[in-house]
Amino acid sequence: MALSSSSSPKGIVIPVPVLVLSAAGAAIFLFFLLSSLSSSPTSCSCPTTTASTAVVQASRQQPQERISASEDDIDWVKTQIEVNGLHMQDNVLRKGINPRTRAQQLQDLIQYKGISHYEQEEEAKNHTAFPCPGELLVEQHHSNYGEPWAGGRDVFEFLAESSHLIPESRVLEIGCGTLRVGLHFIRYLNPEHFHCLERDELSLMAAFRYELPAQGLLYKRPLILKGEDMEFVRFGSGFMYDLVYASAVFLHMPDKLVWVGLERLVGRLKPLDGRLFVSHNVKFCSRLGGDECSKRLKSLGLEYMGKHTHDSLLFNHYEIWFEFRRFTM
């Protein structure tokens, strides 16, 4: 027996057993398909972490850059000196390409308009994109501090660790000079996260024309402004500082201006976690008397946290720092 279609003149004949078997196969396939779709999603072995989440997790697992030298670091240096049999020699001019004192280097730069190995006078014309003044090239500004230039590293390590800084932190230095300390913060922090207010024009020229280019830090774009009015609104808004510090700066300012600066500054310091450090002394406050000093600080929302002594790693020297924080929201 066969089924035929009357709509076709020739007719298409499908045997019944074949039709039955086809229907049964389709039913079985549909059953297994529905079973697989209704299975629990937890059985999937595919990773559920997105690419962006993986990047964040990986960055958090990376070790934080160490700031201070460890005891192992010091031991390693001592070992290298011992292994090489090194002893400190008299620091006098010795044989070299052209040994010169700073004064002699400066004279050469002035006389020859730079140091050139071009043989022809026409070739010896200045090829520098932005010529640096000779006084800066011989680093005379490194002697402006009355102590070794390398002390800036010690100050950075103390302040950065005391304030628990990370590269994303924001730092303001009041009076950064020629960046003896600031260079280390600029290198450590994210671009544009170091700010400074400095009044001395020669120091600013040394910072912009020599220190930042020489250290390869121009790309960090620190915001360094000339001024002595303690006006911080010029640095912009929408953020707060994790650290504000003044190294031997308030000593040279009238007490009244210091208090004006603190009043303008306190609202820009992170509450509780942010830190303000002042070096050497706080006579701007102590001259008011103990009770009056505390009242004045409290009225601004500042709390005195204590006095710290920081020893230098590189030479026999220590600094005294006074720590404050903002306690109001």
N, C-alpha and C positions, 0 to 999 in steps of 0.2 A: 504494500500500500504506500502511495506517495501523495504529497501535497503539491499542487501546481498552481501557478499564478495565472489567472485568466486575462490579466492586463497586458501580458506579453504574447505576441503571436507565436514565438517559439516555445516559451515556458521555461522556468527554472525549477528543477526538481531537487529538494533537499530531503535525504532519507531521515526518518524519525529518530533512529538510534543516534545519528550524528548530532542532531539538534538537541537531544536530551543530554548527551555527554558534554556538549559545549556549554549548556546552561549550568550543569553541575560544576564544571571547571571554573566558570566565572564566579559562582557562589563561593567556592573554596578560596579563590584568590581574594575576593572581597572580604571574607572572614579574617584572613591573615593580615590584610591591610589595615582593617579597623582595629585589630588587636595591637598592632605595632604603634598606631597613632595614639591609643588610649593608655600606653605604658607610662610610668612615672617619669617626669623630667629629670629627677635626681639620678637616674641611671646613666645620663649622658656623661661621657668622660671628657668632653671638651673643656678647655680652660675658660673660666668665667671672668678672669681679670683682663680688663681692657688694656690697650697699649699705653694710654696715658697714665693709668693707675700704676702700671708696672714701672714706668719711668719715675714717678713720684716715690714709689717704694724703694727703688734702686738708689735714688739720690739721698734718701733718708738713711740708707744703710752705709753710705760712704763715710769713712772716718773724717771727723772734723779736723781741719788743719791745726796742728799744734802751734802755739804762739811762743812760749818760752822754751829755752833749752833745758833738756833733762840732765840728770846726773850722768846718764850713759853718754850723752852728747859731750859733756865736759871731759869725761874719761877718755873718749875717743880722740879728742883734740890732744890731750896730754900724751896719749900713746903715739900719735903721729909725730909729735915733736921729738919724743924719746927715740922712736925707731929711726928717724932721720938724723939723730944726733945734733939737733939744732940748739944754738945758744944765741941770745940777743947780742947783736953787734952794735958798735957805735953808729949812730944814725948820721952819717956824713955823706957828702956827695962821693960817688964812686964811679967806676968806669961804666959807660953805657952808651946809648946812641947819642945823647946830648944832655948829660945831667945838669940841671939848672935849679936854682932856688925859685921860690914863688916870685920874688922880686925880679929875678933875671928873666923868668918866663914872661912876666908882664911887660918888661922892657922890650923883649923880642917881639911880642905881639903888637906893641905900639909902633916899633921901628919898622917892622916888615909887614905890617897890616895882616898879621896872621902867619902861621908857619906853613910854608909851601915847599914842595919838592919839584915844582915845575921849573924847567930850565929856561924857557923864554919869558921875557917880561910880560908879553901879551897873554901868555897862558896862565901866568900867576895871578891874574885878576880874580877877585873873590867869586868863588863858585857856590858859596853857602846860601841856602834858601832863606835863612833868617839869622844873620850874623849875631853872635853873642858878644857882649862887651868883655874886654880882656880881663877886667877886675873880677868878673864872675867865673871866667874860664880857669883862672888860677885859684879859685875857691877861697878868696880872702874872706868871704862872708862866713865861712865855717869857723872863723875865730871871733865871731861877734858875741859868743855866749859865755866866755870866761871859763869854759870847761870843754872837754872833748866833744866833738860833733857826734861821736858814736853814742853818747848818753841818750840821744833821742830814742834809740831802740829800747833802752831800759824803761823809759817813761811809757812808751807804747805798750810794752809787755805788761807792766803793772796795771795800767788803766784798762786795757782790753780784757784782762783776766778778772779784774775786780768788778767790772761791769758785765761780765759774761756775754761779751759781744760775739756776734756771728756776722758773716759777710753781708747779711741783709739789714744789719743795724744801721742807724743813722747817728753821725757824730758831728758835733760843733766844737771847734776850738776858738776861744777868744784870744786873739793875738798869736797867730801861727808862725810869725816871723818868716824865715826862709825855709820852713817846712822840715826843720830838724826832726821833729816828732811826726808831723803830719804826713810825711812821705810813707811812713810805715802803715798808717791808717788808710791812706789812699790805696796802697797796694793791696791791703787786706779786704777792704770793703768793696761792695758793688759800685759800679760807676755812678757818679753824681751823689753818693751817699756821704761824702765828707764836705763839710762847710767850714768856712773860716772868715772871721772879721779881723782885719789887720790894718793898722794906720800908717806904717812905715813904708814909704814908696820904694826905697832901695831893697828892702826885704822882699817886697812883692815882685820887683823886677828879677831878683835872684830866683824866686820860686818859679815864675813863668818862663824866663829866658834861659835858665840853666838847669835847675833841679828836676823839674818835670820832664823836659826832653832827655836829659842825661840818664834818668832812671827808667825811661820808656813808659811813662805813666800819663802821657797826654790823653790817651784814649779813655782814661778813667773820668775825665771831665769834672774835677772837683770844683765846687762853687766857692771861689775865694774873692771877697769883696773888700775894697778899701773903705775904711771908715773908723771913727773913734767915738761915735755917738751912741753906741750900744743899742742901735736900732735894728732889730732882728726881723722885722716884717719884710725886709728886702729879700730874704731867703725863700719867700713863698709860703704857702699854706698847704693844709691837707695831710700833714704828717707830724710826728713828734719825735724828739731826739731820745735815743737810748743813753747817750753820754754827752755831757757838756763839760769841758775842762778849761781851766785857765792856769797856765804854768808861769809863775813869777810875773803876772800881768797886773793883778789888783794892787800889788805893791806900789805901782807907779801911777795909780789913778786916784783922784779925789774920792773920799768915802761916799759922798753924795751921788757921784756918777755910778759907783759900784751898785748902790742900792737901787738906782733907777734901772740899771741893767738887769738886776735880779728880778725886779718887778715885771719887766717886759719879757723876761726869759721863762719864768716859772710855768706859764701856760703852754710852753712849747716842750716841756720835759714830760716824759711818760710818767704817769702817776705810779708810785710805789716801786716799779722796776727800774725806771730811769735814774741815772746818777749824775750829780754835779760834784766835780772834784776841783779844789783850789789848793795850790801849792804854797809852801813856805809858812804863811801865817794868815790869819783872818782878822787882822787888826781893824778892818773896816767894821767889824761886828764887836770885837772885844772892847774897842774904845768907847762903846756905848755903855759898857757895864754888863755884868752877867745876866741879870734879870731883863734888862732892856733889850739886850741882844736876842735872847730867847723869844721875847714878845714880838720883836720885829720880824724874826724869821717865821714865827707861827702865823703872823698876820698875812704873810705872803704865801703860806701853804708849804713852807719848807721845814724839814726836820733834820737836825744835826745827827749824823750817824756814827761819827768817831774820827779819831786821828790815826793815821797810818805812817809807818816809816818804811821806805822802800830802799833796799840795798841794790847797788849797781852790780851787774855781772862782769863788766869789763874793767872797771877801775874803782879805787877806794873812795867811794862817794855814796851818799844816800840823800834822799829827799823826803820831806815831810808833806803829807797830803791830808786835807780835811774833806770829809765825805758828807754830802747832803742828799736828800731825796725829797720828792714832792709827795705829800701825804694826802692831799685833797684831790677829788676827781674833777 
